Amino acid sequence: MISAIVGTLLGSAVQLVLLVLGLLPTIDVSALPVAVPDSVRGVLSTLNWFVPFGDLVGILTVWIGLVLALNVALAVAQVVSIVSR
């Protein structure tokens, strides 16, 4: 019962987020006038030599996923404790 309620709430939240994202205009990122300054480009290339960018993105993705999972677990635990009172 609780899993059905949580599933419905999460599904509704995802649908709401997708609706809002669908209303936003699309942006062509390649057309944006963004240029990295030469001083920053040198630092980034040096940093990429020690920690490859692909590995850094993978590490950050796992870290963000774990933090998100922990927050969701804490929220569900709080809801369960409130409902069980």
C-alpha positions, 0 to 999 in steps of 0.5 A: 500500500505504501509502495503504491502511494510512494510510486504514484507520488514519485511518478506524478512528480516526474511527470510534473518536472517533465511537463515544466521542462517541456514548456521551456524553450530549447537552447542550442548550446553550440550557438552560445558565445562561451569561450574559455580564457587562455589562462583557464584553458592552461589550468584545465589541461594541467588538471586533465593530465592528473585527473582525466575529465571522463573519470571526474565526471564518473566520480561526480555522477556516482557521488551525486547519485549516492547523495540523492539516494540517501536523501530519498531514503531519509525522506521515505524513512521520515514519512514512514515514521510519521505514518506509523505514529 
